Structure formats: C-alpha cells, structure tokens
Amino acid sequence: MPGIQVFKTLADALRAGYTVYDRTSDGYLVRTRTAHGWAMALVICH
C-alpha cells in the first residue's frame, strides 16, 4: 500500500496537478482526481 504524498510547498502540489481541498493547522490538504477516485496529499508549510 503506498504512503501519502507530502509536499513542502503549495506550489509543488499545484504543479503536480493537485487542488486545495482544506486548510490544516500547519498547511493544506490537497486532492487530485485519478482513474481510481480521489488521491489525497498533504502540504506541510513550516
């Protein structure tokens, strides 16, 4: 089972095709549509 993708910047996530889904206390929850449904990832902003 693959792990969750973690990005260091929101720009990196957007370049990879993700869109912002929600804000977290230390970044963003992002998602992208795949052939199998939604793929979720985290953006951790320090």
TIVO-2410 file (N, C-alpha, C; in nm, 3 decimals):
# residues 46
REC num residu      c1      c2      c3 atome chaine
REC   1      M   0.084  -0.117   0.000     N      A
REC   1      M   0.000   0.000   0.000    CA      A
REC   1      M   0.089   0.124   0.000     C      A
REC   2      P   0.067   0.217  -0.091     N      A
REC   2      P   0.151   0.336  -0.097    CA      A
REC   2      P   0.121   0.432   0.017     C      A
REC   3      G   0.220   0.510   0.054     N      A
REC   3      G   0.201   0.610   0.159    CA      A
REC   3      G   0.140   0.737   0.103     C      A
REC   4      I   0.111   0.829   0.191     N      A
REC   4      I   0.052   0.956   0.146    CA      A
REC   4      I   0.163   1.048   0.096     C      A
REC   5      Q   0.134   1.118  -0.011     N      A
REC   5      Q   0.228   1.214  -0.069    CA      A
REC   5      Q   0.232   1.337   0.022     C      A
REC   6      V   0.352   1.388   0.048     N      A
REC   6      V   0.368   1.509   0.128    CA      A
REC   6      V   0.450   1.608   0.046     C      A
REC   7      F   0.397   1.728   0.029     N      A
REC   7      F   0.467   1.834  -0.043    CA      A
REC   7      F   0.519   1.937   0.055     C      A
REC   8      K   0.629   2.003   0.019     N      A
REC   8      K   0.688   2.106   0.105    CA      A
REC   8      K   0.628   2.244   0.077     C      A
REC   9      T   0.574   2.264  -0.044     N      A
REC   9      T   0.511   2.392  -0.076    CA      A
REC   9      T   0.380   2.367  -0.150     C      A
REC  10      L   0.291   2.463  -0.139     N      A
REC  10      L   0.165   2.455  -0.212    CA      A
REC  10      L   0.191   2.462  -0.362     C      A
REC  11      A   0.289   2.539  -0.403     N      A
REC  11      A   0.323   2.549  -0.546    CA      A
REC  11      A   0.362   2.413  -0.603     C      A
REC  12      D   0.436   2.334  -0.527     N      A
REC  12      D   0.475   2.200  -0.573    CA      A
REC  12      D   0.352   2.112  -0.594     C      A
REC  13      A   0.258   2.119  -0.502     N      A
REC  13      A   0.136   2.039  -0.512    CA      A
REC  13      A   0.052   2.082  -0.632     C      A
REC  14      L   0.040   2.212  -0.652     N      A
REC  14      L  -0.038   2.262  -0.766    CA      A
REC  14      L   0.027   2.222  -0.898     C      A
REC  15      R   0.159   2.227  -0.905     N      A
REC  15      R   0.230   2.185  -1.027    CA      A
REC  15      R   0.209   2.037  -1.056     C      A
REC  16      A   0.191   1.958  -0.950     N      A
REC  16      A   0.170   1.814  -0.966    CA      A
REC  16      A   0.023   1.781  -1.000     C      A
REC  17      G  -0.061   1.884  -1.013     N      A
REC  17      G  -0.198   1.861  -1.053    CA      A
REC  17      G  -0.299   1.855  -0.940     C      A
REC  18      Y  -0.258   1.886  -0.818     N      A
REC  18      Y  -0.348   1.883  -0.703    CA      A
REC  18      Y  -0.419   2.017  -0.689     C      A
REC  19      T  -0.535   2.016  -0.624     N      A
REC  19      T  -0.607   2.138  -0.590    CA      A
REC  19      T  -0.629   2.139  -0.439     C      A
REC  20      V  -0.645   2.258  -0.384     N      A
REC  20      V  -0.665   2.272  -0.240    CA      A
REC  20      V  -0.803   2.218  -0.203     C      A
REC  21      Y  -0.806   2.133  -0.103     N      A
REC  21      Y  -0.931   2.076  -0.053    CA      A
REC  21      Y  -0.968   2.137   0.081     C      A
REC  22      D  -0.867   2.158   0.168     N      A
REC  22      D  -0.894   2.214   0.300    CA      A
REC  22      D  -0.765   2.270   0.358     C      A
REC  23      R  -0.777   2.354   0.456     N      A
REC  23      R  -0.663   2.411   0.528    CA      A
REC  23      R  -0.646   2.331   0.656     C      A
REC  24      T  -0.521   2.305   0.694     N      A
REC  24      T  -0.490   2.239   0.820    CA      A
REC  24      T  -0.414   2.336   0.909     C      A
REC  25      S  -0.384   2.296   1.032     N      A
REC  25      S  -0.314   2.385   1.123    CA      A
REC  25      S  -0.171   2.415   1.078     C      A
REC  26      D  -0.112   2.328   0.998     N      A
REC  26      D   0.025   2.352   0.952    CA      A
REC  26      D   0.041   2.339   0.801     C      A
REC  27      G  -0.066   2.360   0.726     N      A
REC  27      G  -0.055   2.355   0.580    CA      A
REC  27      G  -0.189   2.336   0.512     C      A
REC  28      Y  -0.192   2.244   0.416     N      A
REC  28      Y  -0.312   2.221   0.336    CA      A
REC  28      Y  -0.333   2.072   0.312     C      A
REC  29      L  -0.458   2.038   0.293     N      A
REC  29      L  -0.496   1.906   0.242    CA      A
REC  29      L  -0.532   1.930   0.097     C      A
REC  30      V  -0.469   1.856   0.006     N      A
REC  30      V  -0.493   1.874  -0.136    CA      A
REC  30      V  -0.539   1.742  -0.197     C      A
REC  31      R  -0.602   1.751  -0.314     N      A
REC  31      R  -0.652   1.630  -0.378    CA      A
REC  31      R  -0.642   1.643  -0.529     C      A
REC  32      T  -0.642   1.528  -0.595     N      A
REC  32      T  -0.646   1.522  -0.740    CA      A
REC  32      T  -0.731   1.401  -0.779     C      A
REC  33      R  -0.796   1.410  -0.891     N      A
REC  33      R  -0.881   1.301  -0.940    CA      A
REC  33      R  -0.796   1.203  -1.019     C      A
REC  34      T  -0.812   1.073  -0.990     N      A
REC  34      T  -0.741   0.969  -1.063    CA      A
REC  34      T  -0.844   0.873  -1.122     C      A
REC  35      A  -0.799   0.777  -1.199     N      A
REC  35      A  -0.888   0.677  -1.257    CA      A
REC  35      A  -0.955   0.591  -1.149     C      A
REC  36      H  -0.897   0.589  -1.029     N      A
REC  36      H  -0.948   0.507  -0.919    CA      A
REC  36      H  -1.020   0.588  -0.812     C      A
REC  37      G  -1.039   0.717  -0.834     N      A
REC  37      G  -1.103   0.803  -0.735    CA      A
REC  37      G  -1.012   0.919  -0.699     C      A
REC  38      W  -1.031   0.973  -0.581     N      A
REC  38      W  -0.951   1.086  -0.536    CA      A
REC  38      W  -0.822   1.041  -0.471     C      A
REC  39      A  -0.714   1.110  -0.501     N      A
REC  39      A  -0.584   1.091  -0.434    CA      A
REC  39      A  -0.563   1.213  -0.345     C      A
REC  40      M  -0.539   1.189  -0.219     N      A
REC  40      M  -0.518   1.297  -0.123    CA      A
REC  40      M  -0.369   1.312  -0.092     C      A
REC  41      A  -0.328   1.433  -0.057     N      A
REC  41      A  -0.190   1.460  -0.020    CA      A
REC  41      A  -0.189   1.573   0.082     C      A
REC  42      L  -0.077   1.589   0.148     N      A
REC  42      L  -0.058   1.696   0.246    CA      A
REC  42      L   0.045   1.794   0.197     C      A
REC  43      V   0.024   1.920   0.231     N      A
REC  43      V   0.127   2.023   0.213    CA      A
REC  43      V   0.159   2.072   0.352     C      A
REC  44      I   0.285   2.054   0.393     N      A
REC  44      I   0.330   2.097   0.526    CA      A
REC  44      I   0.412   2.223   0.509     C      A
REC  45      C   0.359   2.335   0.557     N      A
REC  45      C   0.426   2.465   0.550    CA      A
REC  45      C   0.490   2.493   0.684     C      A
REC  46      H   0.619   2.520   0.684     N      A
REC  46      H   0.690   2.549   0.811    CA      A
REC  46      H   0.720   2.696   0.820     C      A
***
